[in-house]
Amino acid sequence: MRTAIRNPYYYWSGTLSDDVCDLIIKEGSKLQAEKASINEDNTKDEKMRKGLISFFPENNWIEKLVIDIFEGGVF
């Protein structure tokens, strides 16, 4: 839980259209998923965290879209 406190997340209801959400999901499904880790040293422990994660590369259109929304005060 401490990590969530140090790395807050944001939630916007209705900010993105269904079409944009569908496109983000489609692009995300193309990414290579890996087992989720629990520490900075990438410890894998399925008793504590079981799941797959993937990340979009830096500077792609999705990152820019989120930055534009955040900086534009849409949230």
All heavy atoms as an XYZ file, in Angstrom:
611
protein
N       0.819     -1.198      0.000
C       0.000      0.000      0.000
C       0.858      1.255      0.000
O       0.479      2.250     -0.555
C      -0.938     -0.019      1.201
C      -1.868      1.167      1.216
S      -2.928      1.286     -0.228
C      -4.401      0.628      0.433
N       2.030      1.194      0.588
C       2.882      2.381      0.621
C       3.224      2.868     -0.781
O       3.313      4.060     -1.017
C       4.145      2.097      1.421
C       3.881      2.031      2.910
C       5.129      1.702      3.622
N       5.381      0.284      3.363
C       6.402     -0.388      3.834
N       7.299      0.205      4.555
N       6.545     -1.665      3.573
N       3.399      1.929     -1.701
C       3.725      2.335     -3.061
C       2.604      3.166     -3.666
O       2.844      4.138     -4.351
C       3.994      1.105     -3.929
O       5.069      0.373     -3.355
C       4.377      1.492     -5.331
N       1.360      2.791     -3.412
C       0.227      3.557     -3.950
C       0.210      4.978     -3.392
O      -0.188      5.919     -4.067
C      -1.084      2.855     -3.625
N       0.652      5.127     -2.177
C       0.702      6.451     -1.570
C       1.794      7.293     -2.229
O       1.614      8.468     -2.509
C       0.918      6.347     -0.052
C      -0.317      5.722      0.599
C       1.209      7.717      0.554
C      -0.132      5.332      2.046
N       2.938      6.676     -2.504
C       4.037      7.409     -3.141
C       3.785      7.645     -4.624
O       4.342      8.556     -5.208
C       5.351      6.643     -2.967
C       5.927      6.772     -1.577
C       7.264      6.111     -1.476
N       7.017      4.670     -1.383
C       7.844      3.726     -1.773
N       8.999      4.033     -2.289
N       7.542      2.453     -1.652
N       2.976      6.820     -5.234
C       2.690      6.909     -6.665
C       1.183      6.997     -6.865
O       0.536      6.014     -7.203
C       3.248      5.687     -7.398
C       4.736      5.579     -7.234
O       5.464      6.457     -7.638
N       5.188      4.510     -6.612
N       0.615      8.175     -6.641
C      -0.840      8.287     -6.750
C      -1.324      8.030     -8.171
O      -0.567      8.149     -9.130
C      -1.111      9.736     -6.336
C       0.160     10.446     -6.615
C       1.263      9.440     -6.395
N      -2.557      7.657     -8.281
C      -3.175      7.467     -9.586
C      -4.384      8.397     -9.680
O      -4.845      8.934     -8.690
C      -3.586      6.006     -9.791
C      -4.656      5.539     -8.840
C      -5.996      5.611     -9.177
C      -4.321      5.047     -7.586
C      -6.981      5.216     -8.301
C      -5.297      4.636     -6.699
C      -6.630      4.714     -7.067
O      -7.598      4.315     -6.200
N      -4.874      8.560    -10.890
C      -5.996      9.451    -11.123
C      -7.099      8.690    -11.838
O      -6.849      7.765    -12.596
C      -5.562     10.654    -11.959
C      -4.494     11.459    -11.284
C      -3.154     11.190    -11.504
C      -4.823     12.475    -10.402
C      -2.169     11.921    -10.855
C      -3.845     13.203     -9.756
C      -2.519     12.927     -9.984
O      -1.564     13.640     -9.345
N      -8.319      9.105    -11.615
C      -9.479      8.467    -12.220
C     -10.401      9.556    -12.758
O     -10.776     10.468    -12.027
C     -10.212      7.622    -11.158
C     -11.516      7.057    -11.626
C     -11.546      5.919    -12.406
C     -12.714      7.670    -11.284
C     -12.753      5.390    -12.826
C     -13.920      7.152    -11.702
C     -13.924      6.007    -12.477
O     -15.115      5.496    -12.906
N     -10.727      9.466    -14.045
C     -11.635     10.424    -14.649
C     -12.827      9.672    -15.210
O     -12.675      8.776    -16.032
C     -10.959     11.182    -15.797
C      -9.734     11.926    -15.415
C      -9.679     13.124    -14.772
C      -8.377     11.541    -15.647
N      -8.377     13.503    -14.598
C      -7.558     12.550    -15.123
C      -7.775     10.442    -16.244
C      -6.166     12.498    -15.180
C      -6.403     10.386    -16.298
C      -5.620     11.413    -15.770
N     -13.993     10.034    -14.836
C     -15.197      9.388    -15.334
C     -15.719     10.146    -16.545
O     -15.982     11.351    -16.453
C     -16.252      9.352    -14.228
O     -17.429      8.741    -14.698
N     -15.839      9.464    -17.676
C     -16.421     10.064    -18.868
C     -15.506     10.998    -19.639
O     -15.964     11.682    -20.542
N     -14.233     11.053    -19.296
C     -13.313     11.958    -19.979
C     -12.980     11.483    -21.389
O     -12.864     12.287    -22.306
C     -12.024     12.126    -19.169
O     -12.368     12.618    -17.874
C     -11.055     13.082    -19.825
N     -12.834     10.180    -21.554
C     -12.509      9.607    -22.863
C     -13.751      8.964    -23.462
O     -14.533      8.327    -22.764
C     -11.408      8.559    -22.735
C     -10.094      9.030    -22.120
C      -9.136      7.858    -21.948
C      -9.457     10.110    -22.975
N     -13.888      9.088    -24.754
C     -15.020      8.453    -25.432
C     -14.834      6.935    -25.432
O     -13.725      6.424    -25.259
C     -15.134      8.957    -26.873
O     -14.050      8.444    -27.639
N     -15.915      6.213    -25.654
C     -15.836      4.754    -25.739
C     -14.899      4.320    -26.859
O     -14.163      3.344    -26.725
C     -17.219      4.148    -25.960
C     -18.102      4.249    -24.723
O     -17.577      4.545    -23.621
O     -19.321      4.017    -24.862
N     -14.913      5.061    -27.986
C     -14.039      4.711    -29.110
C     -12.564      4.843    -28.740
O     -11.747      3.995    -29.107
C     -14.347      5.592    -30.327
C     -15.694      5.275    -30.952
O     -16.203      4.152    -30.745
O     -16.227      6.148    -31.659
N     -12.207      5.895    -28.019
C     -10.817      6.087    -27.596
C     -10.426      4.992    -26.603
O      -9.339      4.411    -26.701
C     -10.588      7.488    -27.000
C      -9.211      7.615    -26.377
C     -10.784      8.552    -28.068
N     -11.307      4.679    -25.669
C     -11.027      3.598    -24.707
C     -10.815      2.274    -25.436
O      -9.880      1.526    -25.117
C     -12.161      3.466    -23.705
S     -12.254      4.819    -22.528
N     -11.662      1.981    -26.410
C     -11.517      0.748    -27.182
C     -10.188      0.710    -27.922
O      -9.526     -0.337    -27.990
C     -12.667      0.588    -28.174
C     -13.992      0.281    -27.495
O     -13.992     -0.126    -26.308
O     -15.041      0.462    -28.160
N      -9.760      1.849    -28.455
C      -8.491      1.916    -29.173
C      -7.307      1.697    -28.221
O      -6.358      0.986    -28.549
C      -8.353      3.258    -29.895
C      -7.141      3.438    -30.792
C      -7.048      2.336    -31.834
C      -7.188      4.798    -31.466
N      -7.374      2.274    -27.029
C      -6.316      2.084    -26.032
C      -6.249      0.612    -25.623
O      -5.159      0.028    -25.525
C      -6.539      2.990    -24.811
C      -6.340      4.458    -25.204
C      -5.597      2.606    -23.661
C      -6.757      5.453    -24.139
N      -7.389     -0.012    -25.413
C      -7.418     -1.436    -25.056
C      -6.829     -2.275    -26.186
O      -6.038     -3.203    -25.943
C      -8.854     -1.878    -24.718
C      -9.304     -1.211    -23.415
C      -8.953     -3.400    -24.622
C     -10.788     -1.336    -23.127
N      -7.187     -1.953    -27.418
C      -6.663     -2.690    -28.576
C      -5.139     -2.563    -28.646
O      -4.442     -3.557    -28.853
C      -7.305     -2.153    -29.856
C      -6.863     -2.847    -31.109
C      -7.563     -2.261    -32.336
C      -7.044     -2.877    -33.610
N      -7.663     -2.281    -34.792
N      -4.631     -1.345    -28.476
C      -3.182     -1.137    -28.506
C      -2.504     -1.854    -27.334
O      -1.436     -2.426    -27.482
C      -2.860      0.354    -28.479
C      -3.259      1.107    -29.725
C      -2.505      0.628    -30.947
O      -1.260      0.537    -30.896
O      -3.164      0.336    -31.962
N      -3.134     -1.822    -26.166
C      -2.566     -2.475    -24.992
C      -2.508     -3.980    -25.128
O      -1.583     -4.628    -24.614
N      -3.467     -4.557    -25.829
C      -3.477     -6.006    -25.999
C      -2.337     -6.492    -26.893
O      -2.019     -7.674    -26.898
C      -4.823     -6.474    -26.545
O      -5.009     -6.028    -27.868
N      -1.706     -5.588    -27.620
C      -0.559     -5.941    -28.467
C       0.751     -5.990    -27.678
O       1.744     -6.504    -28.175
C      -0.407     -4.912    -29.589
C      -1.564     -4.869    -30.557
C      -1.345     -3.759    -31.569
C      -2.535     -3.565    -32.477
N      -2.314     -2.424    -33.409
N       0.751     -5.453    -26.456
C       1.973     -5.390    -25.663
C       2.326     -6.745    -25.070
O       1.452     -7.563    -24.795
C       1.818     -4.371    -24.528
C       1.541     -2.934    -24.946
C       1.215     -2.097    -23.720
C       2.731     -2.358    -25.694
N       3.617     -6.966    -24.858
C       4.095     -8.191    -24.222
C       3.855     -8.107    -22.719
O       4.371     -7.208    -22.063
C       5.601     -8.374    -24.499
C       6.190     -9.620    -23.899
C       5.649    -10.884    -24.535
O       5.457    -10.950    -25.742
N       5.397    -11.884    -23.727
N       3.064     -9.014    -22.184
C       2.771     -9.022    -20.752
C       3.807     -9.867    -20.017
O       4.365    -10.816    -20.566
C       1.375     -9.581    -20.506
N       4.059     -9.487    -18.764
C       4.970    -10.257    -17.918
C       4.375    -10.353    -16.518
O       3.489     -9.582    -16.159
C       6.346     -9.615    -17.865
C       6.336     -8.195    -17.329
C       7.702     -7.543    -17.383
O       8.209     -7.333    -18.490
O       8.241     -7.260    -16.302
N       4.867    -11.308    -15.741
C       4.360    -11.466    -14.382
C       4.652    -10.212    -13.573
O       5.729     -9.631    -13.667
C       5.009    -12.666    -13.704
C       4.499    -13.983    -14.223
C       5.083    -15.136    -13.428
C       4.523    -16.445    -13.937
N       5.036    -17.579    -13.161
N       3.678     -9.827    -12.773
C       3.819     -8.637    -11.939
C       4.797     -8.901    -10.799
O       4.868    -10.010    -10.269
C       2.464     -8.238    -11.372
N       5.552     -7.878    -10.418
C       6.499     -7.990     -9.311
C       5.999     -7.155     -8.136
O       5.043     -6.390     -8.255
C       7.890     -7.539     -9.742
O       7.870     -6.189    -10.124
N       6.680     -7.316     -6.998
C       6.216     -6.625     -5.795
C       7.240     -5.665     -5.214
O       6.922     -4.901     -4.329
C       5.778     -7.626     -4.710
C       6.908     -8.584     -4.356
C       4.539     -8.373     -5.149
C       6.623     -9.484     -3.175
N       8.458     -5.696     -5.670
C       9.510     -4.836     -5.117
C      10.325     -4.202     -6.226
O      10.227     -4.594     -7.390
C      10.452     -5.648     -4.215
C       9.759     -6.146     -2.977
O       9.029     -5.415     -2.343
N       9.988     -7.401     -2.637
N      11.160     -3.259     -5.857
C      12.035     -2.613     -6.838
C      12.999     -3.594     -7.481
O      13.473     -3.367     -8.586
C      12.805     -1.470     -6.176
C      11.918     -0.297     -5.820
C      12.680      0.830     -5.154
O      13.921      0.789     -5.091
O      12.020      1.766     -4.679
N      13.296     -4.708     -6.789
C      14.197     -5.707     -7.368
C      13.447     -6.722     -8.233
O      13.997     -7.740     -8.628
C      14.997     -6.415     -6.276
C      14.125     -7.255     -5.343
O      12.891     -7.223     -5.472
O      14.682     -7.938     -4.471
N      12.186     -6.426     -8.524
C      11.337     -7.248     -9.390
C      11.057     -8.639     -8.837
O      10.921     -9.601     -9.595
C      11.918     -7.347    -10.804
C      11.846     -6.024    -11.517
O      10.898     -5.274    -11.357
N      12.868     -5.718    -12.298
N      10.960     -8.765     -7.517
C      10.609    -10.025     -6.884
C       9.229    -10.465     -7.353
O       8.288     -9.686     -7.350
C      10.598     -9.874     -5.346
O      11.886     -9.456     -4.922
C      10.221    -11.175     -4.666
N       9.123    -11.721     -7.766
C       7.846    -12.290     -8.181
C       7.359    -13.196     -7.057
O       8.038    -14.123     -6.654
C       7.999    -13.111     -9.460
C       8.756    -12.418    -10.587
C       7.881    -11.521    -11.393
C       8.481    -11.079    -12.693
N       9.491    -10.097    -12.690
N       6.198    -12.916     -6.492
C       5.617    -13.711     -5.417
C       4.109    -13.759     -5.626
O       3.390    -12.821     -5.281
C       5.959    -13.101     -4.056
C       5.476    -13.931     -2.890
O       4.667    -14.877     -3.098
O       5.886    -13.645     -1.760
N       3.634    -14.863     -6.208
C       2.210    -14.967     -6.541
C       1.317    -15.060     -5.311
O       0.101    -14.902     -5.421
C       1.974    -16.141     -7.483
C       2.543    -15.876     -8.863
C       2.106    -16.899     -9.884
O       1.278    -17.772     -9.578
O       2.607    -16.814    -11.019
N       1.880    -15.307     -4.130
C       1.072    -15.289     -2.912
C       0.701    -13.850     -2.546
O      -0.313    -13.610     -1.914
C       1.828    -15.942     -1.755
C       1.989    -17.432     -1.917
C       2.741    -18.016     -0.747
C       2.959    -19.503     -0.965
N       3.760    -20.091      0.109
N       1.545    -12.893     -2.960
C       1.279    -11.489     -2.649
C       0.657    -10.735     -3.819
O      -0.156     -9.839     -3.623
C       2.578    -10.801     -2.225
C       3.131    -11.360     -0.942
S       4.280    -10.275     -0.136
C       3.328     -8.837      0.178
N       1.072    -11.077     -5.033
C       0.550    -10.383     -6.206
C       0.564    -11.330     -7.387
O       1.612    -11.751     -7.859
C       1.403     -9.156     -6.529
C       0.858     -8.351     -7.692
C       1.675     -7.115     -7.952
N       1.053     -6.323     -8.993
C       1.613     -5.271     -9.574
N       2.803     -4.879     -9.183
N       0.992     -4.601    -10.511
N      -0.611    -11.648     -7.862
C      -0.739    -12.566     -8.984
C      -1.387    -11.806    -10.133
O      -2.512    -11.330    -10.020
C      -1.596    -13.764     -8.585
C      -1.677    -14.826     -9.638
C      -2.457    -16.027     -9.124
C      -2.478    -17.121    -10.171
N      -3.211    -18.294     -9.672
N      -0.673    -11.664    -11.204
C      -1.232    -10.954    -12.342
C      -0.178    -10.686    -13.393
O       1.006    -10.988    -13.206
N      -0.615    -10.139    -14.491
C       0.276     -9.778    -15.582
C       0.245     -8.264    -15.759
O      -0.787     -7.630    -15.550
C      -0.159    -10.456    -16.879
C      -0.134    -11.985    -16.877
C      -0.734    -12.519    -18.163
C       1.284    -12.496    -16.699
N       1.376     -7.706    -16.156
C       1.468     -6.270    -16.401
C       2.155     -6.026    -17.740
O       2.883     -6.874    -18.247
C       2.246     -5.533    -15.284
C       3.664     -6.085    -15.169
C       1.513     -5.631    -13.963
C       4.585     -5.251    -14.318
N       1.915     -4.878    -18.284
C       2.624     -4.411    -19.473
C       2.553     -2.891    -19.458
O       1.696     -2.303    -18.805
C       2.021     -4.986    -20.753
O       0.662     -4.671    -20.850
N       3.466     -2.272    -20.171
C       3.544     -0.814    -20.194
C       3.681     -0.332    -21.623
O       4.396     -0.926    -22.431
C       4.752     -0.324    -19.383
C       4.671     -0.662    -17.924
C       5.260     -1.816    -17.434
C       3.987      0.164    -17.051
C       5.175     -2.138    -16.086
C       3.894     -0.148    -15.708
C       4.491     -1.303    -15.220
N       3.012      0.768    -21.909
C       3.201      1.405    -23.206
C       4.580      2.057    -23.224
O       5.052      2.546    -22.197
C       2.135      2.478    -23.441
C       0.763      1.914    -23.651
C      -0.189      1.954    -22.652
C       0.414      1.336    -24.864
C      -1.457      1.439    -22.841
C      -0.850      0.812    -25.066
C      -1.787      0.860    -24.058
N       5.232      2.090    -24.382
C       6.525      2.762    -24.452
C       6.375      4.263    -24.167
O       5.299      4.837    -24.380
C       6.995      2.517    -25.887
C       5.809      2.044    -26.640
C       4.811      1.538    -25.659
N       7.439      4.856    -23.693
C       7.412      6.294    -23.405
C       7.178      7.088    -24.680
O       7.565      6.678    -25.766
C       8.732      6.734    -22.771
C       8.887      6.244    -21.352
C      10.119      6.817    -20.692
O      10.425      8.010    -20.916
O      10.773      6.066    -19.956
N       6.546      8.221    -24.511
C       6.303      9.187    -25.591
C       5.375      8.683    -26.683
O       5.442      9.163    -27.811
C       7.628      9.661    -26.214
C       8.499     10.355    -25.205
O       8.023     11.170    -24.433
N       9.778     10.012    -25.186
N       4.508      7.728    -26.375
C       3.541      7.329    -27.399
C       2.292      8.206    -27.282
O       2.166      9.020    -26.375
C       3.219      5.832    -27.324
C       2.371      5.466    -26.134
O       1.896      6.327    -25.410
N       2.174      4.195    -25.926
N       1.368      8.033    -28.181
C       0.202      8.919    -28.234
C      -0.678      8.807    -26.986
O      -1.329      9.782    -26.608
C      -0.609      8.664    -29.503
C      -1.282      7.319    -29.564
C      -0.763      6.166    -30.089
C      -2.591      7.006    -29.090
N      -1.679      5.147    -29.956
C      -2.811      5.634    -29.347
C      -3.598      7.730    -28.470
C      -3.990      4.975    -29.016
C      -4.778      7.084    -28.130
C      -4.965      5.731    -28.407
N      -0.698      7.654    -26.338
C      -1.535      7.487    -25.151
C      -0.979      8.314    -23.998
O      -1.725      8.999    -23.293
C      -1.657      5.998    -24.776
C      -2.354      5.249    -25.913
C      -2.398      5.818    -23.459
C      -2.293      3.744    -25.806
N       0.326      8.286    -23.821
C       0.958      9.104    -22.784
C       0.683     10.583    -23.043
O       0.325     11.331    -22.127
C       2.461      8.841    -22.744
C       3.197      9.695    -21.748
C       4.701      9.492    -21.787
O       5.203      8.772    -22.676
O       5.370     10.079    -20.931
N       0.814     10.995    -24.276
C       0.566     12.393    -24.620
C      -0.890     12.778    -24.381
O      -1.178     13.883    -23.909
C       0.974     12.642    -26.070
C       2.474     12.549    -26.264
C       2.872     12.682    -27.712
C       4.377     12.494    -27.825
N       4.843     12.467    -29.186
N      -1.814     11.866    -24.662
C      -3.232     12.125    -24.419
C      -3.496     12.337    -22.932
O      -4.163     13.296    -22.537
C      -4.068     10.957    -24.944
C      -5.562     11.002    -24.665
C      -6.209     12.150    -25.427
C      -6.202      9.681    -25.030
N      -2.935     11.474    -22.097
C      -3.134     11.597    -20.649
C      -2.516     12.895    -20.130
O      -3.116     13.598    -19.313
C      -2.555     10.369    -19.914
C      -2.568     10.567    -18.406
C      -3.320      9.113    -20.296
N      -1.340     13.246    -20.609
C      -0.692     14.494    -20.188
C      -1.545     15.693    -20.597
O      -1.753     16.615    -19.803
C       0.732     14.589    -20.765
C       1.632     13.573    -20.063
C       1.296     16.008    -20.617
C       2.993     13.407    -20.708
N      -2.055     15.667    -21.813
C      -2.916     16.773    -22.278
C      -4.159     16.907    -21.404
O      -4.566     18.025    -21.052
C      -3.337     16.564    -23.729
C      -2.211     16.815    -24.714
O      -1.170     17.389    -24.304
O      -2.364     16.431    -25.890
N      -4.755     15.785    -21.035
C      -5.955     15.821    -20.177
C      -5.591     16.377    -18.812
O      -6.275     17.250    -18.286
C      -6.571     14.416    -20.059
C      -7.172     13.994    -21.398
C      -7.613     14.379    -18.947
C      -7.582     12.540    -21.464
N      -4.498     15.892    -18.237
C      -4.082     16.322    -16.913
C      -3.727     17.810    -16.901
O      -4.187     18.565    -16.048
C      -2.896     15.489    -16.438
C      -2.449     15.830    -15.043
C      -3.177     15.412    -13.950
C      -1.307     16.579    -14.837
C      -2.777     15.729    -12.653
C      -0.900     16.901    -13.566
C      -1.634     16.485    -12.466
N      -2.926     18.225    -17.857
C      -2.501     19.633    -17.884
C      -3.637     20.569    -18.281
O      -3.638     21.735    -17.900
C      -1.316     19.789    -18.831
C      -0.052     19.170    -18.280
C       1.130     19.308    -19.218
O       0.956     19.675    -20.411
O       2.258     19.021    -18.771
N      -4.607     20.052    -19.017
C      -5.737     20.868    -19.427
C      -6.811     21.009    -18.360
O      -7.777     21.736    -18.550
N      -6.621     20.311    -17.257
C      -7.578     20.432    -16.163
C      -8.912     19.747    -16.420
O      -9.908     20.091    -15.795
N      -8.922     18.767    -17.321
C     -10.170     18.078    -17.642
C     -10.636     17.215    -16.475
O     -11.807     16.982    -16.294
C      -9.997     17.208    -18.914
C     -11.233     16.398    -19.201
C      -9.618     18.081    -20.079
N      -9.702     16.773    -15.666
C     -10.066     15.901    -14.557
C     -10.835     16.679    -13.559
O     -11.444     16.319    -12.673
C      -8.815     15.263    -13.935
C      -7.860     16.278    -13.376
C      -7.900     16.591    -12.023
C      -6.930     16.910    -14.166
C      -7.029     17.508    -11.492
C      -6.052     17.821    -13.638
C      -6.101     18.123    -12.301
